[in-house]
Amino acid sequence: MDAFQVLVIILSAFLGLFLILGIVLIIMLIKISVKIKKITTTVGDATENIKQFTENVRRVASPAIITQIMVKWVRNLIKQRRKNNE
C-alpha cells in the first residue's frame, strides 16, 4: 500500500465524517427553525390579544374620563352657585 492509497482512505473517512456531521447539523437547524416559527406564532397571538385588550380599555376609559370631568364641572358649578346664594 503506497502513500496515495493511505491518503485516499484518510480523506474518504474525513469526507464521510463531515457528511454525517453536516446532516446532523441540518436536522438540528430544521428543528430550531420549527421551534422559532412556533414561538413567533405564539408571540403574534399574544400581541394581538394585548392590542384587543388595550382597544377595549380605551373604549371604556374614554367615557369614564369624560364622565369624571363632567362630574367635577358640575360640582364646581354647584359650589359656585352656593357661594353666590350666600
SEVOBA-540165 format. One record per atom (N, C-alpha, C, O, CB): residue number from 1; x, y, z. Coordinates in nm, 2 decimals. Glycine has a CB too. Example, Ala and Ser with C-alpha at 12.3 -4.5 7.8 and 13.67 -1.06 7.14 Angstrom:
<recs>
REC   pos       xx       yy       zz
REC     1     1.32    -0.57     0.78
REC     1     1.23    -0.45     0.78
REC     1     1.32    -0.33     0.78
REC     1     1.42    -0.33     0.85
REC     1     1.13    -0.45     0.90
REC     2     1.28    -0.22     0.71
REC     2     1.37    -0.11     0.71
REC     2     1.29     0.00     0.79
REC     2     1.34     0.11     0.80
REC     2     1.41    -0.06     0.57
</recs>
This chain:
<recs>
REC   pos       xx       yy       zz
REC     1     0.08    -0.12     0.00
REC     1     0.00     0.00     0.00
REC     1     0.09     0.12     0.00
REC     1     0.17     0.14     0.09
REC     1    -0.10     0.00     0.12
REC     2     0.07     0.21    -0.10
REC     2     0.16     0.32    -0.11
REC     2     0.09     0.44    -0.04
REC     2    -0.03     0.43     0.00
REC     2     0.20     0.36    -0.25
REC     3     0.15     0.56    -0.04
REC     3     0.11     0.68     0.03
REC     3    -0.02     0.73    -0.03
REC     3    -0.10     0.79     0.05
REC     3     0.22     0.79     0.03
REC     4    -0.04     0.72    -0.16
REC     4    -0.16     0.77    -0.22
REC     4    -0.29     0.70    -0.17
REC     4    -0.39     0.76    -0.15
REC     4    -0.15     0.77    -0.37
REC     5    -0.27     0.57    -0.16
REC     5    -0.39     0.49    -0.12
REC     5    -0.42     0.52     0.03
REC     5    -0.54     0.53     0.07
REC     5    -0.36     0.34    -0.13
REC     6    -0.32     0.54     0.11
REC     6    -0.35     0.58     0.25
REC     6    -0.41     0.72     0.26
REC     6    -0.51     0.74     0.33
REC     6    -0.21     0.58     0.33
REC     7    -0.36     0.81     0.18
REC     7    -0.42     0.94     0.17
REC     7    -0.57     0.94     0.13
REC     7    -0.65     1.01     0.18
REC     7    -0.34     1.03     0.08
REC     8    -0.60     0.86     0.03
REC     8    -0.74     0.84    -0.02
REC     8    -0.83     0.79     0.09
REC     8    -0.94     0.83     0.11
REC     8    -0.74     0.75    -0.15
REC     9    -0.78     0.69     0.16
REC     9    -0.85     0.63     0.27
REC     9    -0.88     0.73     0.38
REC     9    -0.99     0.75     0.43
REC     9    -0.78     0.51     0.33
REC    10    -0.78     0.81     0.42
REC    10    -0.79     0.91     0.52
REC    10    -0.89     1.02     0.48
REC    10    -0.98     1.06     0.55
REC    10    -0.66     0.97     0.56
REC    11    -0.87     1.07     0.36
REC    11    -0.96     1.17     0.30
REC    11    -1.11     1.12     0.29
REC    11    -1.20     1.20     0.32
REC    11    -0.91     1.22     0.17
REC    12    -1.13     1.00     0.25
REC    12    -1.26     0.95     0.24
REC    12    -1.33     0.93     0.38
REC    12    -1.45     0.95     0.39
REC    12    -1.26     0.81     0.16
REC    13    -1.25     0.89     0.48
REC    13    -1.30     0.88     0.61
REC    13    -1.34     1.02     0.66
REC    13    -1.45     1.03     0.72
REC    13    -1.20     0.82     0.71
REC    14    -1.26     1.12     0.64
REC    14    -1.30     1.26     0.69
REC    14    -1.42     1.31     0.61
REC    14    -1.50     1.38     0.66
REC    14    -1.18     1.35     0.67
REC    15    -1.42     1.28     0.48
REC    15    -1.54     1.32     0.40
REC    15    -1.67     1.26     0.45
REC    15    -1.77     1.33     0.46
REC    15    -1.52     1.28     0.25
REC    16    -1.66     1.13     0.49
REC    16    -1.78     1.06     0.54
REC    16    -1.82     1.12     0.68
REC    16    -1.94     1.14     0.71
REC    16    -1.75     0.91     0.56
REC    17    -1.72     1.15     0.76
REC    17    -1.74     1.21     0.89
REC    17    -1.81     1.35     0.88
REC    17    -1.91     1.38     0.94
REC    17    -1.61     1.23     0.97
REC    18    -1.75     1.44     0.79
REC    18    -1.81     1.57     0.77
REC    18    -1.95     1.56     0.70
REC    18    -2.03     1.64     0.73
REC    18    -1.72     1.65     0.68
REC    19    -1.97     1.46     0.62
REC    19    -2.11     1.44     0.56
REC    19    -2.21     1.41     0.67
REC    19    -2.32     1.46     0.67
REC    19    -2.11     1.33     0.46
REC    20    -2.17     1.32     0.76
REC    20    -2.26     1.28     0.87
REC    20    -2.28     1.40     0.97
REC    20    -2.40     1.43     1.01
REC    20    -2.20     1.16     0.96
REC    21    -2.18     1.48     1.00
REC    21    -2.19     1.60     1.08
REC    21    -2.28     1.70     1.01
REC    21    -2.36     1.77     1.08
REC    21    -2.05     1.65     1.11
REC    22    -2.27     1.72     0.88
REC    22    -2.35     1.81     0.81
REC    22    -2.49     1.77     0.81
REC    22    -2.58     1.86     0.83
REC    22    -2.30     1.82     0.67
REC    23    -2.53     1.65     0.80
REC    23    -2.66     1.60     0.80
REC    23    -2.72     1.63     0.94
REC    23    -2.84     1.67     0.95
REC    23    -2.67     1.45     0.77
REC    24    -2.65     1.59     1.05
REC    24    -2.69     1.62     1.18
REC    24    -2.72     1.77     1.21
REC    24    -2.82     1.81     1.27
REC    24    -2.59     1.56     1.29
REC    25    -2.63     1.85     1.16
REC    25    -2.64     1.99     1.17
REC    25    -2.76     2.05     1.10
REC    25    -2.84     2.13     1.16
REC    25    -2.52     2.07     1.12
REC    26    -2.79     2.00     0.98
REC    26    -2.91     2.04     0.91
REC    26    -3.04     2.00     0.98
REC    26    -3.13     2.08     0.99
REC    26    -2.91     1.98     0.76
REC    27    -3.04     1.88     1.03
REC    27    -3.16     1.83     1.11
REC    27    -3.18     1.92     1.23
REC    27    -3.29     1.96     1.26
REC    27    -3.14     1.69     1.15
REC    28    -3.07     1.95     1.30
REC    28    -3.08     2.04     1.42
REC    28    -3.13     2.18     1.38
REC    28    -3.22     2.24     1.45
REC    28    -2.95     2.05     1.50
REC    29    -3.08     2.24     1.27
REC    29    -3.13     2.37     1.23
REC    29    -3.27     2.37     1.19
REC    29    -3.35     2.46     1.21
REC    29    -3.04     2.41     1.11
REC    30    -3.32     2.26     1.13
REC    30    -3.46     2.25     1.09
REC    30    -3.55     2.24     1.22
REC    30    -3.65     2.31     1.22
REC    30    -3.49     2.12     1.01
REC    31    -3.50     2.17     1.32
REC    31    -3.58     2.16     1.44
REC    31    -3.59     2.30     1.51
REC    31    -3.69     2.34     1.56
REC    31    -3.52     2.06     1.54
REC    32    -3.47     2.37     1.51
REC    32    -3.47     2.50     1.57
REC    32    -3.56     2.60     1.49
REC    32    -3.63     2.68     1.56
REC    32    -3.32     2.56     1.57
REC    33    -3.56     2.59     1.36
REC    33    -3.64     2.68     1.28
REC    33    -3.79     2.66     1.31
REC    33    -3.87     2.75     1.31
REC    33    -3.61     2.67     1.13
REC    34    -3.83     2.53     1.33
REC    34    -3.97     2.50     1.36
REC    34    -4.01     2.55     1.49
REC    34    -4.12     2.61     1.51
REC    34    -3.99     2.34     1.35
REC    35    -3.92     2.54     1.59
REC    35    -3.94     2.60     1.72
REC    35    -3.96     2.75     1.72
REC    35    -4.04     2.81     1.78
REC    35    -3.83     2.56     1.82
REC    36    -3.87     2.81     1.64
REC    36    -3.88     2.96     1.63
REC    36    -4.01     3.00     1.56
REC    36    -4.07     3.10     1.60
REC    36    -3.76     3.01     1.55
REC    37    -4.05     2.92     1.46
REC    37    -4.18     2.95     1.40
REC    37    -4.30     2.94     1.50
REC    37    -4.39     3.03     1.50
REC    37    -4.20     2.86     1.28
REC    38    -4.29     2.84     1.58
REC    38    -4.40     2.83     1.69
REC    38    -4.40     2.94     1.78
REC    38    -4.50     2.99     1.82
REC    38    -4.38     2.69     1.76
REC    39    -4.28     2.98     1.82
REC    39    -4.26     3.09     1.92
REC    39    -4.31     3.22     1.86
REC    39    -4.39     3.30     1.93
REC    39    -4.12     3.11     1.96
REC    40    -4.28     3.25     1.73
REC    40    -4.32     3.37     1.67
REC    40    -4.48     3.37     1.65
REC    40    -4.54     3.48     1.67
REC    40    -4.26     3.39     1.53
REC    41    -4.53     3.26     1.63
REC    41    -4.68     3.25     1.62
REC    41    -4.74     3.28     1.75
REC    41    -4.84     3.35     1.76
REC    41    -4.72     3.11     1.57
REC    42    -4.69     3.22     1.86
REC    42    -4.74     3.25     1.99
REC    42    -4.73     3.39     2.03
REC    42    -4.82     3.45     2.09
REC    42    -4.67     3.16     2.10
REC    43    -4.61     3.45     2.00
REC    43    -4.59     3.59     2.03
REC    43    -4.69     3.68     1.95
REC    43    -4.74     3.78     2.01
REC    43    -4.44     3.64     2.01
REC    44    -4.71     3.65     1.83
REC    44    -4.80     3.72     1.75
REC    44    -4.94     3.71     1.80
REC    44    -5.02     3.82     1.80
REC    44    -4.80     3.67     1.60
REC    45    -4.99     3.60     1.85
REC    45    -5.12     3.58     1.91
REC    45    -5.13     3.67     2.04
REC    45    -5.23     3.73     2.06
REC    45    -5.15     3.44     1.94
REC    46    -5.02     3.66     2.12
REC    46    -5.02     3.74     2.24
REC    46    -5.03     3.89     2.21
REC    46    -5.11     3.96     2.28
REC    46    -4.90     3.70     2.32
REC    47    -4.96     3.94     2.12
REC    47    -4.96     4.08     2.09
REC    47    -5.10     4.12     2.03
REC    47    -5.15     4.23     2.06
REC    47    -4.85     4.12     1.99
REC    48    -5.16     4.03     1.96
REC    48    -5.30     4.06     1.91
REC    48    -5.40     4.07     2.02
REC    48    -5.48     4.15     2.02
REC    48    -5.34     3.95     1.80
REC    49    -5.38     3.98     2.12
REC    49    -5.47     3.98     2.24
REC    49    -5.45     4.11     2.32
REC    49    -5.54     4.17     2.36
REC    49    -5.45     3.86     2.32
REC    50    -5.32     4.15     2.33
REC    50    -5.29     4.27     2.41
REC    50    -5.35     4.39     2.33
REC    50    -5.40     4.49     2.40
REC    50    -5.14     4.29     2.43
REC    51    -5.34     4.39     2.20
REC    51    -5.39     4.50     2.12
REC    51    -5.54     4.51     2.14
REC    51    -5.60     4.62     2.16
REC    51    -5.36     4.48     1.97
REC    52    -5.61     4.40     2.14
REC    52    -5.76     4.40     2.15
REC    52    -5.79     4.45     2.30
REC    52    -5.89     4.52     2.31
REC    52    -5.82     4.26     2.13
REC    53    -5.72     4.40     2.39
REC    53    -5.74     4.44     2.53
REC    53    -5.73     4.59     2.55
REC    53    -5.81     4.66     2.61
REC    53    -5.64     4.37     2.63
REC    54    -5.62     4.65     2.49
REC    54    -5.60     4.79     2.51
REC    54    -5.71     4.87     2.43
REC    54    -5.75     4.98     2.48
REC    54    -5.46     4.83     2.45
REC    55    -5.75     4.82     2.32
REC    55    -5.86     4.89     2.25
REC    55    -5.99     4.89     2.33
REC    55    -6.06     4.99     2.34
REC    55    -5.89     4.82     2.11
REC    56    -6.02     4.78     2.40
REC    56    -6.13     4.77     2.48
REC    56    -6.12     4.86     2.60
REC    56    -6.22     4.93     2.64
REC    56    -6.16     4.62     2.53
REC    57    -6.00     4.87     2.66
REC    57    -5.98     4.96     2.78
REC    57    -6.00     5.10     2.73
REC    57    -6.06     5.18     2.80
REC    57    -5.84     4.93     2.84
REC    58    -5.95     5.13     2.62
REC    58    -5.96     5.27     2.56
REC    58    -6.11     5.30     2.54
REC    58    -6.15     5.42     2.57
REC    58    -5.88     5.28     2.43
REC    59    -6.19     5.21     2.49
REC    59    -6.33     5.24     2.47
REC    59    -6.40     5.26     2.60
REC    59    -6.49     5.35     2.61
REC    59    -6.39     5.12     2.39
REC    60    -6.36     5.19     2.70
REC    60    -6.43     5.20     2.83
REC    60    -6.38     5.32     2.90
REC    60    -6.45     5.39     2.97
REC    60    -6.41     5.07     2.92
REC    61    -6.25     5.35     2.89
REC    61    -6.18     5.46     2.97
REC    61    -6.23     5.59     2.92
REC    61    -6.24     5.69     3.00
REC    61    -6.03     5.44     2.96
REC    62    -6.24     5.61     2.79
REC    62    -6.28     5.74     2.74
REC    62    -6.41     5.79     2.80
REC    62    -6.42     5.90     2.84
REC    62    -6.29     5.73     2.59
REC    63    -6.52     5.71     2.80
REC    63    -6.64     5.76     2.86
REC    63    -6.62     5.79     3.01
REC    63    -6.68     5.88     3.07
REC    63    -6.75     5.66     2.84
REC    64    -6.54     5.70     3.07
REC    64    -6.52     5.72     3.22
REC    64    -6.45     5.85     3.25
REC    64    -6.49     5.92     3.34
REC    64    -6.44     5.60     3.27
REC    65    -6.35     5.88     3.17
REC    65    -6.28     6.01     3.19
REC    65    -6.37     6.13     3.16
REC    65    -6.37     6.23     3.23
REC    65    -6.16     6.01     3.10
REC    66    -6.45     6.12     3.05
REC    66    -6.54     6.23     3.02
REC    66    -6.64     6.25     3.13
REC    66    -6.68     6.36     3.17
REC    66    -6.61     6.20     2.89
REC    67    -6.69     6.13     3.19
REC    67    -6.79     6.14     3.30
REC    67    -6.72     6.20     3.42
REC    67    -6.79     6.29     3.49
REC    67    -6.84     6.00     3.33
REC    68    -6.60     6.17     3.45
REC    68    -6.53     6.22     3.56
REC    68    -6.51     6.37     3.55
REC    68    -6.53     6.45     3.65
REC    68    -6.39     6.15     3.58
REC    69    -6.48     6.42     3.43
REC    69    -6.46     6.56     3.41
REC    69    -6.59     6.63     3.42
REC    69    -6.60     6.74     3.48
REC    69    -6.40     6.59     3.27
REC    70    -6.70     6.57     3.37
REC    70    -6.83     6.63     3.38
REC    70    -6.88     6.64     3.53
REC    70    -6.93     6.74     3.57
REC    70    -6.93     6.55     3.30
REC    71    -6.85     6.54     3.61
REC    71    -6.89     6.54     3.75
REC    71    -6.81     6.65     3.82
REC    71    -6.87     6.72     3.90
REC    71    -6.86     6.40     3.81
REC    72    -6.68     6.67     3.79
REC    72    -6.61     6.78     3.85
REC    72    -6.66     6.91     3.81
REC    72    -6.67     7.00     3.90
REC    72    -6.46     6.77     3.82
REC    73    -6.70     6.93     3.69
REC    73    -6.75     7.05     3.64
REC    73    -6.88     7.09     3.71
REC    73    -6.91     7.20     3.75
REC    73    -6.77     7.05     3.49
REC    74    -6.97     6.98     3.72
REC    74    -7.10     7.00     3.79
REC    74    -7.08     7.04     3.94
REC    74    -7.14     7.13     3.99
REC    74    -7.19     6.88     3.77
REC    75    -6.99     6.97     4.00
REC    75    -6.96     7.00     4.14
REC    75    -6.91     7.14     4.16
REC    75    -6.95     7.22     4.25
REC    75    -6.85     6.90     4.20
REC    76    -6.82     7.19     4.07
REC    76    -6.77     7.32     4.08
REC    76    -6.88     7.42     4.05
REC    76    -6.89     7.53     4.12
REC    76    -6.65     7.34     3.98
REC    77    -6.97     7.39     3.96
REC    77    -7.08     7.48     3.93
REC    77    -7.17     7.49     4.05
REC    77    -7.22     7.60     4.08
REC    77    -7.16     7.43     3.81
REC    78    -7.20     7.38     4.12
REC    78    -7.28     7.38     4.24
REC    78    -7.22     7.46     4.35
REC    78    -7.29     7.53     4.42
REC    78    -7.31     7.23     4.28
REC    79    -7.09     7.44     4.37
REC    79    -7.02     7.52     4.47
REC    79    -7.02     7.67     4.44
REC    79    -7.04     7.75     4.53
REC    79    -6.87     7.47     4.48
REC    80    -7.01     7.71     4.32
REC    80    -7.02     7.85     4.28
REC    80    -7.15     7.91     4.31
REC    80    -7.17     8.02     4.35
REC    80    -6.98     7.87     4.14
REC    81    -7.26     7.83     4.28
REC    81    -7.39     7.88     4.30
REC    81    -7.42     7.89     4.45
REC    81    -7.49     7.98     4.49
REC    81    -7.50     7.78     4.23
REC    82    -7.37     7.80     4.53
REC    82    -7.39     7.81     4.67
REC    82    -7.32     7.93     4.73
REC    82    -7.38     8.00     4.81
REC    82    -7.34     7.68     4.74
REC    83    -7.20     7.96     4.68
REC    83    -7.13     8.08     4.72
REC    83    -7.21     8.21     4.68
REC    83    -7.21     8.30     4.76
REC    83    -6.99     8.08     4.67
REC    84    -7.26     8.21     4.56
REC    84    -7.34     8.33     4.51
REC    84    -7.47     8.34     4.59
REC    84    -7.51     8.46     4.61
REC    84    -7.37     8.31     4.36
REC    85    -7.53     8.24     4.64
REC    85    -7.66     8.24     4.71
REC    85    -7.63     8.29     4.86
REC    85    -7.73     8.34     4.92
REC    85    -7.73     8.11     4.71
REC    86    -7.52     8.27     4.91
REC    86    -7.49     8.31     5.05
REC    86    -7.48     8.45     5.07
REC    86    -7.46     8.49     5.18
REC    86    -7.37     8.24     5.10
</recs>
